[in-house]
Amino acid sequence: MGFLRLAVGFRSFLGRPLPVILTMAMNVCGGCQSTLRKPAEADVKIIGGEDAGENFPAVHMIISGEMLCSGTFIDTSHFLTAAHCLRSENGETPELSKIKLATNSEQPVQVDIHARYGSPPRIDRDYDVAIVTFKPNTERLSAVISRISPRLGDWVTPVGFGPATRLGFNPFPRKRMGKNQISEFIGTKVSIENHSNREMSDRVLLGPGDSGGGWFDSRRELVAVGSSGNTTESQAVLINDPPIREFIREVLNRPTTSG
């Protein structure tokens, strides 16, 4: 599996210069909904991946109320994750004081959920994407968003904080990575198969804690976000799909509250 490589520079996305981080093969675990409580046994686990160690510094774990999810910084303040990580089953979003990065307990100044996502039980997974805005930090490293859409059969690398086996919830999540091939496109979503939850030495499966994680292409650029799934399939939302791209553009170009 891949090794980390950092390249410093800037690249424009949506009309804004973004700090660039290039990483070698990265695997995002975009898995089922994750919580601080023990997940149901039916939830998928990350199998076939490996510990990411210090790799992929743009990927972080976020705590939102009782949810524990993954996500990716796309510039020095904006954190891309899944809407279902920030909107509970009763349709509520936690107060900003109950949302924080797990790495340093930093709290956000703003949360934006795609307007077309909806509220449980009437949600639309095609728009399962959200942006959590933190105060700018010029030392924060961020991922490059790909301008090229992936194709059927392409290998993608999900990265996230799900458990490593099917044995249950990991009370001390570690960043993991792996790879799998794109099996299907449906609406704004891209899918990978979980092979009926069989242990695969060369394929990553997804699980609790990976929700919201990003998927990276062979160029080590971010192509999808907002991971979710079940025991046979995991999905994420394509960043370059027009309604998703426009949502990101709108949030990044809008002045944020001072918090």
PAZAPA-4460 file (N, C-alpha, C; in steps of 0.05 Angstrom, whole numbers, plus 32768, in hexadecimal, padded with zeros to 4 digits):
% residues 259
    n_x    n_y    n_z   ca_x   ca_y   ca_z    c_x    c_y    c_z   seq   type   mol
   8011   7FE8   8000   8000   8000   8000   8012   8019   8000     1      M     A
   8005   802F   7FFE   8013   8047   7FF8   8023   8053   800F     2      G     A
   8034   8065   8008   8044   8073   801B   803E   8091   8018     3      F     A
   8043   809F   802E   803D   80BB   802D   8052   80CB   801E     4      L     A
   8048   80DF   8010   805A   80F2   8003   804D   810D   8004     5      R     A
   805A   8121   800F   804F   813C   8011   805C   814D   7FFC     6      L     A
   804C   815D   7FEE   8056   8170   7FDB   8049   818B   7FE1     7      A     A
   8059   819F   7FE7   804F   81B8   7FEF   804A   81C9   7FD6     8      V     A
   8034   81D7   7FD5   802E   81E8   7FBF   8011   81F2   7FC0     9      G     A
   8008   81FE   7FAB   7FED   8208   7FAB   7FDF   8200   7F91    10      F     A
   7FC6   81FB   7F92   7FB6   81F4   7F7B   7F9B   8201   7F7D    11      R     A
   7F90   820A   7F67   7F77   8218   7F68   7F60   8204   7F66    12      S     A
   7F4C   8208   7F77   7F33   81F8   7F75   7F1C   820B   7F7A    13      F     A
   7F09   820C   7F68   7EF2   821D   7F6A   7EFA   823A   7F6D    14      L     A
   7F10   8242   7F60   7F18   825E   7F60   7F28   8267   7F78    15      G     A
   7F2F   8253   7F8A   7F3E   825A   7FA2   7F58   824B   7FA3    16      R     A
   7F6E   8258   7FAC   7F87   8249   7FAE   7F85   8237   7FC7    17      P     A
   7F8C   821E   7FC4   7F8B   820C   7FDA   7FA7   81FF   7FDF    18      L     A
   7FAF   81FC   7FF8   7FC8   81EE   7FFD   7FC6   81D2   7FF4    19      P     A
   7FDB   81C8   7FE8   7FDA   81AD   7FDC   7FE9   8199   7FED    20      V     A
   7FDC   8182   7FF1   7FEA   816C   7FFD   7FE8   8154   7FEA    21      I     A
   7FFE   814A   7FE1   7FFD   8132   7FD1   8005   811B   7FE2    22      L     A
   7FF5   8106   7FE2   7FFC   80EE   7FF1   7FFD   80D6   7FDF    23      T     A
   800E   80C3   7FE4   800E   80AC   7FD4   7FF8   809A   7FDD    24      M     A
   7FF2   8086   7FCF   7FDB   8076   7FD2   7FCC   8079   7FED    25      A     A
   7FB4   8083   7FEC   7FA5   8089   8004   7F8A   807A   8003    26      M     A
   7F82   806F   8019   7F6A   8060   8019   7F57   806B   802D    27      N     A
   7F40   8074   8024   7F2D   8080   8036   7F18   806C   803E    28      V     A
   7F14   806A   8058   7EFF   8058   8060   7EE6   8069   8062    29      C     A
   7ED4   8067   8050   7EBC   8075   8052   7EA7   8061   805A    30      G     A
   7EA0   805E   8073   7E8F   8048   807A   7E75   8050   8085    31      G     A
   7E69   803D   8092   7E4E   8041   809D   7E4F   8056   80B3    32      C     A
   7E38   805E   80BC   7E36   8072   80D0   7E46   8069   80E9    33      Q     A
   7E54   807C   80F4   7E65   8074   810B   7E5C   8084   8124    34      S     A
   7E5D   8077   813A   7E55   8084   8153   7E6A   807D   8169    35      T     A
   7E68   808C   817F   7E7A   8086   8195   7E70   806E   81A4    36      L     A
   7E58   8065   819F   7E4E   804C   81AB   7E56   8035   8199    37      R     A
   7E55   801D   81A3   7E5B   8005   8193   7E48   8002   817C    38      K     A
   7E51   8000   8163   7E3F   7FFE   814C   7E32   7FE3   814A    39      P     A
   7E1E   7FE1   813A   7E10   7FC8   8136   7E23   7FB5   8127    40      A     A
   7E20   7F9B   812D   7E32   7F87   8120   7E30   7F87   8102    41      E     A
   7E19   7F90   80F8   7E15   7F90   80DB   7E25   7FA5   80CD    42      A     A
   7E30   7FB9   80DC   7E3F   7FCE   80D0   7E59   7FC2   80C3    43      D     A
   7E62   7FCF   80AE   7E7A   7FC5   80A1   7E93   7FCF   80B0    44      V     A
   7EA7   7FBF   80B0   7EC0   7FC7   80BD   7ED5   7FCB   80A7    45      K     A
   7EEB   7FD9   80AF   7F01   7FDC   809C   7F11   7FC3   809D    46      I     A
   7F12   7FB4   8087   7F21   7F9C   8084   7F33   7F9E   806C    47      I     A
   7F4C   7F96   806E   7F5D   7F97   8057   7F6D   7FB0   8054    48      G     A
   7F68   7FC4   8066   7F78   7FDD   8065   7F90   7FDB   8076    49      G     A
   7F9D   7FF1   807C   7FB4   7FF2   808D   7FB5   800C   809C    50      E     A
   7FC4   800D   80B1   7FC8   8025   80C1   7FD5   803A   80B0    51      D     A
   7FC9   8052   80B1   7FD4   8068   80A1   7FEB   8077   80AF    52      A     A
   7FEE   8072   80C9   8004   807F   80D7   8002   809D   80D6    53      G     A
   8018   80AA   80CE   8018   80C7   80CC   8010   80D0   80B0    54      E     A
   8008   80BE   809F   8000   80C5   8084   7FE6   80D5   8083    55      N     A
   7FE2   80E3   806D   7FC9   80F0   8067   7FC0   8104   807C    56      F     A
   7FD0   8119   8081   7FCA   812C   8096   7FB1   813C   8092    57      P     A
   7FA6   813C   8079   7F8D   814B   8075   7F75   813C   8080    58      A     A
   7F77   8122   8085   7F61   8112   808F   7F61   8112   80AE    59      V     A
   7F4A   8119   80B9   7F48   811A   80D6   7F2E   810C   80E0    60      H     A
   7F2D   8108   80F9   7F15   80FD   8106   7F06   8114   8113    61      M     A
   7EEC   8114   8110   7EDB   8129   811C   7EC6   811C   812E    62      I     A
   7EC1   812A   8145   7EAC   8121   8157   7E95   8134   8155    63      I     A
   7E7D   812A   8150   7E65   813B   814D   7E50   812F   815F    64      S     A
   7E4D   813B   8177   7E3A   8130   818A   7E43   8114   8192    65      G     A
   7E33   80FF   818B   7E3B   80E3   8191   7E47   80D5   8179    66      E     A
   7E4A   80E4   8163   7E55   80D8   814B   7E73   80DC   8149    67      M     A
   7E80   80C7   813F   7E9D   80C8   813A   7EA1   80C2   811C    68      L     A
   7EAC   80D5   810D   7EAE   80D2   80F0   7EC9   80DB   80E6    69      C     A
   7ECE   80D7   80CD   7EE6   80E0   80BF   7EDF   80F7   80AD    70      S     A
   7EF4   8105   80A3   7EF0   811B   8090   7F0B   8125   8087    71      G     A
   7F09   8138   8074   7F22   8141   8067   7F22   8160   8064    72      T     A
   7F37   816C   806C   7F3A   8189   8068   7F41   818E   804A    73      F     A
   7F32   81A1   803F   7F36   81A8   8023   7F43   81C4   8020    74      I     A
   7F46   81D2   8036   7F57   81EA   8038   7F5E   81ED   8055    75      D     A
   7F67   8205   805D   7F71   8208   8078   7F5A   820A   808D    76      T     A
   7F41   820B   8084   7F2B   820D   8098   7F13   81FB   8092    77      S     A
   7F0F   81F2   8079   7EF7   81E3   8072   7EFC   81C5   8071    78      H     A
   7EEB   81B7   8081   7EED   819A   8085   7ED5   818D   8078    79      F     A
   7EDA   817C   8064   7EC5   816F   8055   7EBF   8153   8062    80      L     A
   7EA6   814E   8067   7E9D   8135   8074   7E81   812E   806A    81      T     A
   7E74   811B   8078   7E59   8112   8070   7E44   8122   8080    82      A     A
   7E2E   8127   8073   7E17   8135   8080   7E0D   8123   8097    83      A     A
   7E0D   8109   8093   7E01   80F8   80A8   7E12   80F7   80C2    84      H     A
   7E2B   8102   80C0   7E3C   8104   80D8   7E33   811C   80E9    85      C     A
   7E24   812F   80DD   7E1E   8148   80EA   7E00   814C   80EF    86      L     A
   7DF0   813B   80E3   7DD3   813D   80E7   7DC9   8123   80F2    87      R     A
   7DBE   8123   810A   7DB7   810B   8119   7D9D   80FF   810D    88      S     A
   7D96   80E7   8118   7D7E   80D9   810F   7D65   80E9   8114    89      E     A
   7D65   80FC   8126   7D4E   810D   812B   7D4F   8127   811B    90      N     A
   7D63   8129   8109   7D65   8140   80F8   7D73   8158   8104    91      G     A
   7D7F   8155   811B   7D8C   816C   8128   7DAA   816B   8123    92      E     A
   7DB6   8183   8123   7DD3   8186   8121   7DDE   818E   813D    93      T     A
   7DF3   8181   8147   7DFD   8189   8161   7E06   81A6   8162    94      P     A
   7E05   81B2   817A   7E10   81CD   817D   7E2E   81CD   8176    95      E     A
   7E37   81E4   816D   7E54   81E5   8166   7E66   81DD   817D    96      L     A
   7E5D   81E1   8195   7E6E   81DA   81AC   7E70   81BC   81B0    97      S     A
   7E5F   81AD   81A2   7E60   818F   81A4   7E6D   8182   818C    98      K     A
   7E79   8193   817B   7E87   8189   8163   7EA4   8191   8166    99      I     A
   7EB6   817E   8161   7ED3   8185   8164   7EE4   8171   8154   100      K     A
   7EFC   817A   814D   7F10   8168   8142   7F1A   8156   8159   101      L     A
   7F1D   813D   8153   7F27   812B   8168   7F44   812F   816E   102      A     A
   7F53   813A   815B   7F70   813D   815E   7F77   8152   8173   103      T     A
   7F68   8169   8173   7F70   817E   8185   7F58   818C   8192   104      N     A
   7F40   8180   8190   7F28   818B   819C   7F20   81A6   8191   105      S     A
   7F2A   81AD   817A   7F23   81C7   816D   7F05   81C6   8165   106      E     A
   7EF7   81DC   816B   7EDB   81DE   8165   7ED6   81F0   814C   107      Q     A
   7EC1   81E9   813D   7EBC   81F8   8124   7EAE   8213   8129   108      P     A
   7EAD   8223   8115   7E9F   823C   8116   7E85   823B   8105   109      V     A
   7E82   8226   80F5   7E6B   8224   80E3   7E69   8207   80D8   110      Q     A
   7E50   81FF   80D4   7E4A   81E5   80C7   7E37   81E9   80B0   111      V     A
   7E3C   81DE   8099   7E2A   81E0   8082   7E25   81C4   8078   112      D     A
   7E0B   81BD   8075   7E02   81A4   806B   7DF4   81A9   8050   113      I     A
   7DF9   8199   803C   7DED   819D   8022   7DCE   819E   8026   114      H     A
   7DC2   81B3   801A   7DA6   81B8   801E   7D94   81A1   8014   115      A     A
   7D9E   8192   8001   7D8D   817D   7FF6   7D91   8162   8004   116      R     A
   7DA1   8162   8019   7DA4   8149   8029   7D8B   8142   8037   117      Y     A
   7D7D   8156   8042   7D64   8151   8051   7D69   814B   806E   118      G     A
   7D55   813F   807B   7D57   8137   8097   7D4B   811B   809A   119      S     A
   7D57   810B   80AC   7D4C   80F0   80B0   7D2F   80F1   80B8   120      P     A
   7D1E   80DE   80AF   7D26   80C6   809F   7D26   80CC   8081   121      P     A
   7D20   80E4   8079   7D20   80EB   805C   7D39   80F9   8055   122      R     A
   7D4E   80E9   804F   7D67   80F4   8047   7D6E   80EA   802B   123      I     A
   7D80   80F9   801E   7D88   80F2   8003   7DA6   80EE   8004   124      D     A
   7DAF   80D5   8002   7DCC   80CE   8004   7DDC   80DA   7FED   125      R     A
   7DCE   80E3   7FD7   7DDC   80F0   7FC2   7DE9   810A   7FCB   126      D     A
   7DE0   8115   7FE1   7DEA   812F   7FEB   7DF4   812C   8008   127      Y     A
   7DFF   8115   800E   7E09   810F   8029   7E25   811C   802C   128      D     A
   7E25   8136   802D   7E3F   8145   802F   7E3B   815E   8040   129      V     A
   7E4F   8164   804F   7E4E   817B   8061   7E6A   8187   8063   130      A     A
   7E6B   81A1   806A   7E84   81AF   806E   7E84   81BB   808A   131      I     A
   7E98   81B4   809A   7E9C   81C0   80B4   7EB3   81D4   80B2   132      V     A
   7EAD   81ED   80B9   7EC0   8203   80B6   7ECD   8209   80D1   133      T     A
   7EE8   8209   80D2   7EF7   8210   80E9   7F05   822A   80E4   134      F     A
   7F10   8236   80F9   7F20   824E   80F5   7F38   8247   80E4   135      K     A
   7F40   8258   80D2   7F57   8252   80C0   7F70   824C   80D0   136      P     A
   7F7F   8239   80C6   7F99   8232   80D3   7FAC   822D   80BC   137      N     A
   7FBF   8240   80B9   7FD1   823F   80A2   7FE4   8227   80A3   138      T     A
   7FE6   821A   80BA   7FF7   8203   80BD   7FE8   81E9   80B7   139      E     A
   7FCE   81EB   80B2   7FBE   81D4   80AD   7FC2   81CA   8090   140      R     A
   7FC6   81B0   808D   7FCA   81A4   8072   7FB0   819B   8067   141      L     A
   7FAD   819E   804D   7F93   8197   8040   7F97   8186   8027   142      S     A
   7F82   8179   801E   7F83   8168   8007   7F7C   8177   7FEE   143      A     A
   7F86   816C   7FD8   7F80   8177   7FBD   7F66   816A   7FB4   144      V     A
   7F54   817A   7FAA   7F3B   8170   7F9E   7F40   816B   7F80   145      I     A
   7F3A   8153   7F77   7F3F   814C   7F5B   7F2C   815B   7F49   146      S     A
   7F37   8163   7F31   7F26   816E   7F1D   7F1D   8159   7F09   147      R     A
   7F26   8141   7F0C   7F20   812B   7EFA   7F0D   8117   7F08   148      I     A
   7EF7   8111   7EFC   7EE4   80FE   7F08   7EEE   80E1   7F04   149      S     A
   7EEA   80D0   7F18   7EF3   80B5   7F16   7EE1   80A5   7F03   150      P     A
   7EEB   808E   7EFA   7EDD   807D   7EE7   7ED8   8061   7EF4   151      R     A
   7EC6   8053   7EE8   7EC0   8038   7EF1   7ED9   8027   7EF0   152      L     A
   7EDE   8018   7F06   7EF6   8007   7F07   7F0F   8015   7F12   153      G     A
   7F0E   8030   7F15   7F25   803E   7F20   7F29   8035   7F3D   154      D     A
   7F42   8035   7F46   7F48   8030   7F62   7F46   804A   7F72   155      W     A
   7F39   8048   7F89   7F38   805F   7F9B   7F43   8057   7FB6   156      V     A
   7F4C   806A   7FC5   7F57   8066   7FDF   7F47   8075   7FF4   157      T     A
   7F36   8067   8003   7F28   8074   8019   7F3B   8076   8032   158      P     A
   7F38   808B   8042   7F47   808E   805B   7F34   8096   8071   159      V     A
   7F37   8089   8088   7F25   808F   809E   7F2E   8082   80B8   160      G     A
   7F1C   8084   80CC   7F23   807B   80E7   7F12   8064   80F1   161      F     A
   7F09   8053   80DF   7EF9   803C   80E7   7F0A   8026   80F3   162      G     A
   7EFE   8011   80FF   7F0C   7FFB   810B   7F19   7FEA   80F6   163      P     A
   7F2D   7FDA   80FD   7F3C   7FCA   80EA   7F31   7FAF   80E5   164      A     A
   7F1F   7FA5   80F6   7F15   7F89   80F2   7EF7   7F89   80F6   165      T     A
   7EEB   7F71   80F4   7ECE   7F6E   80F8   7EC8   7F68   8115   166      R     A
   7EDB   7F6A   8127   7ED7   7F62   8142   7EC7   7F76   8153   167      L     A
   7EC5   7F8E   8149   7EB5   7FA1   8158   7EC0   7FBD   8159   168      G     A
   7EB5   7FCE   816A   7EBC   7FEA   816B   7ED8   7FEE   8177   169      F     A
   7EE8   7FFF   816B   7F03   8005   8175   7F01   801E   8186   170      N     A
   7F06   801C   81A0   7F04   8034   81B1   7F1B   8048   81AD   171      P     A
   7F30   8040   819E   7F46   8051   8198   7F4B   8052   817A   172      F     A
   7F3A   8060   816B   7F3C   8060   814E   7F56   806A   8144   173      P     A
   7F60   805D   812F   7F79   8066   8122   7F73   806A   8104   174      R     A
   7F81   807D   80F9   7F7D   8082   80DC   7F86   806B   80CC   175      K     A
   7F74   8062   80BA   7F7A   804B   80A9   7F76   8052   808B   176      R     A
   7F82   8042   807A   7F80   8047   805E   7F7F   802C   804F   177      M     A
   7F75   802D   8036   7F73   8014   8026   7F6A   801C   800B   178      G     A
   7F65   8008   7FFA   7F5C   800F   7FDF   7F47   7FFA   7FD5   179      K     A
   7F37   8003   7FC2   7F23   7FF2   7FB6   7F1C   7FFE   7F9B   180      N     A
   7F0E   7FEF   7F8A   7F07   7FF8   7F70   7EEA   8002   7F6E   181      Q     A
   7EE6   8017   7F5F   7ECB   8022   7F5B   7EBA   800D   7F4C   182      I     A
   7EA3   8007   7F57   7E92   7FF2   7F4B   7E79   7FFE   7F3E   183      S     A
   7E71   8017   7F45   7E58   8021   7F3B   7E56   803F   7F40   184      E     A
   7E47   804D   7F2F   7E40   8069   7F33   7E21   806A   7F33   185      F     A
   7E16   8077   7F48   7DF9   807B   7F4A   7DF4   8098   7F53   186      I     A
   7DE7   80A7   7F42   7DE2   80C3   7F48   7DFD   80D2   7F4D   187      G     A
   7DFF   80DF   7F64   7E18   80ED   7F6B   7E2C   80DA   7F79   188      T     A
   7E24   80C1   7F7D   7E34   80B0   7F8E   7E46   809D   7F7D   189      K     A
   7E5C   8095   7F8A   7E6E   8081   7F7F   7E6F   806A   7F94   190      V     A
   7E71   8051   7F8A   7E6F   803A   7F9C   7E88   8028   7F99   191      S     A
   7E8E   801B   7FAF   7EA1   8004   7FAF   7E93   7FED   7FBD   192      I     A
   7E9A   7FD5   7FB4   7E8D   7FBD   7FC0   7E9D   7FB4   7FD8   193      E     A
   7E8E   7FAA   7FEC   7E9B   7FA0   8004   7E9E   7F82   8004   194      N     A
   7E98   7F75   7FED   7E9C   7F58   7FE9   7E90   7F48   8000   195      H     A
   7E77   7F50   8007   7E67   7F41   801B   7E76   7F3F   8035   196      S     A
   7E87   7F53   803B   7E96   7F55   8054   7EAA   7F3F   8058   197      N     A
   7EB3   7F32   8042   7EC9   7F1F   8044   7EE3   7F2D   8048   198      R     A
   7EF5   7F20   8056   7F0F   7F2C   8059   7F1E   7F2B   803F   199      E     A
   7F27   7F42   8035   7F36   7F43   801C   7F51   7F4F   8021   200      M     A
   7F66   7F42   8018   7F81   7F4B   801D   7F88   7F64   800D   201      S     A
   7F79   7F69   7FF7   7F80   7F7F   7FE5   7F6A   7F93   7FE2   202      D     A
   7F54   7F91   7FF1   7F3E   7FA4   7FEF   7F37   7FAF   800A   203      R     A
   7F31   7FC9   800B   7F28   7FD4   8024   7F0A   7FD2   8027   204      V     A
   7F00   7FCC   803F   7EE4   7FCE   8045   7EE1   7FE5   8058   205      L     A
   7EC8   7FEE   805C   7EC3   8006   806B   7EB3   8001   8084   206      L     A
   7EB6   8012   8098   7EA8   800D   80B1   7EA3   8026   80C2   207      G     A
   7E97   8022   80DA   7E92   8038   80ED   7EAB   8048   80F3   208      P     A
   7EA9   8062   80F2   7EC0   8073   80F5   7ECA   807D   80DB   209      G     A
   7EC3   8070   80C5   7ECC   8079   80AA   7EB7   808B   809D   210      D     A
   7EA0   808D   80A8   7E8C   809F   809D   7E97   80BA   8099   211      S     A
   7E91   80C6   8082   7E9A   80E1   807C   7EB5   80E3   806F   212      G     A
   7EC4   80CC   806F   7EDF   80CC   8064   7EE0   80D1   8046   213      G     A
   7EF7   80D9   803D   7EFA   80DF   8020   7F06   80C7   8011   214      G     A
   7F01   80C6   7FF8   7F0D   80B2   7FE6   7F20   80C0   7FD3   215      W     A
   7F38   80B5   7FD0   7F4D   80C2   7FC0   7F53   80B1   7FA7   216      F     A
   7F5A   80BE   7F91   7F60   80B0   7F79   7F7E   80A9   7F77   217      D     A
   7F86   809E   7F60   7FA2   8095   7F5D   7FB5   80AD   7F5C   218      S     A
   7FAB   80C5   7F58   7FBB   80DD   7F58   7FBD   80E9   7F75   219      R     A
   7FB1   80DA   7F87   7FB1   80E2   7FA4   7FA0   80FB   7FA8   220      R     A
   7F8C   80FF   7F98   7F7A   8116   7F9A   7F5E   810D   7FA2   221      E     A
   7F50   811E   7FB0   7F36   8118   7FBC   7F20   8118   7FA6   222      L     A
   7F12   8101   7FA4   7EFD   80FF   7F8F   7EE1   80FB   7F9B   223      V     A
   7EDF   80F2   7FB4   7EC5   80ED   7FBF   7EC6   80F1   7FDD   224      A     A
   7EAE   80F5   7FEA   7EAD   80FB   8006   7E93   80F1   8011   225      V     A
   7E91   80EE   802C   7E78   80E8   8039   7E72   80CB   803A   226      G     A
   7E85   80BA   803F   7E82   809D   803D   7E6B   8093   804F   227      S     A
   7E5E   807F   8044   7E49   8070   8052   7E47   8055   8045   228      S     A
   7E38   8042   8052   7E37   8028   8045   7E29   8013   8056   229      G     A
   7E2B   7FFA   804C   7E20   7FE3   805A   7E33   7FCC   8057   230      N     A
   7E2A   7FB4   805C   7E3C   7F9D   805B   7E44   7F95   803F   231      T     A
   7E37   7F9F   802A   7E3E   7F96   800F   7E49   7FAD   7FFE   232      T     A
   7E44   7FC6   8006   7E4C   7FDC   7FF4   7E51   7FF5   8005   233      E     A
   7E64   8005   7FFD   7E69   801F   8009   7E69   8034   7FF3   234      S     A
   7E5F   804C   7FFB   7E5C   8062   7FE7   7E67   807C   7FF2   235      Q     A
   7E6D   808D   7FE0   7E75   80A9   7FE7   7E6A   80BB   7FD1   236      A     A
   7E69   80D5   7FD7   7E5E   80E9   7FC4   7E74   80F4   7FB3   237      V     A
   7E70   80F5   7F99   7E85   8100   7F87   7E87   811E   7F89   238      L     A
   7E9F   8127   7F8F   7EA3   8144   7F92   7E9E   8154   7F79   239      I     A
   7EA5   8148   7F62   7EA2   8157   7F49   7E86   8156   7F3D   240      N     A
   7E73   8149   7F4A   7E57   814A   7F41   7E4E   8167   7F45   241      D     A
   7E40   8173   7F31   7E3A   8190   7F32   7E2D   8199   7F4C   242      P     A
   7E17   818C   7F57   7E0B   8197   7F6F   7E1E   8196   7F87   243      P     A
   7E30   8183   7F87   7E43   8181   7F9E   7E59   8196   7F9A   244      I     A
   7E63   8198   7F82   7E78   81AC   7F7D   7E6E   81C8   7F83   245      R     A
   7E55   81CE   7F7B   7E49   81E8   7F80   7E46   81EE   7F9E   246      E     A
   7E3E   81D9   7FAD   7E3C   81DC   7FCA   7E57   81E3   7FD7   247      F     A
   7E6B   81D5   7FCF   7E86   81DB   7FD9   7E8F   81F7   7FD1   248      I     A
   7E8B   81FE   7FB8   7E92   8219   7FAF   7E84   822F   7FC0   249      R     A
   7E6B   822B   7FC4   7E5B   823F   7FD3   7E66   8243   7FEF   250      E     A
   7E6C   822C   7FFD   7E75   822E   8019   7E91   823A   801A   251      V     A
   7EA3   8232   8008   7EBE   823C   8008   7EC0   8259   8002   252      L     A
   7EAE   8263   7FF1   7EAF   827F   7FE9   7E9E   8292   7FFB   253      N     A
   7E91   8287   800F   7E80   8297   8020   7E8F   829F   8039   254      R     A
   7E8D   82B8   8042   7E99   82C0   805B   7E8E   82AF   8072   255      P     A
   7E9F   82A6   8084   7E96   8296   809B   7E92   82A8   80B3   256      T     A
   7E82   829D   80C6   7E7E   82AB   80DF   7E97   82AA   80EF   257      T     A
   7E9A   82BC   8101   7EB3   82BE   8111   7EB2   82AA   8128   258      S     A
   7E9B   829E   812E   7E99   828A   8143   7E99   8297   815E   259      G     A
***
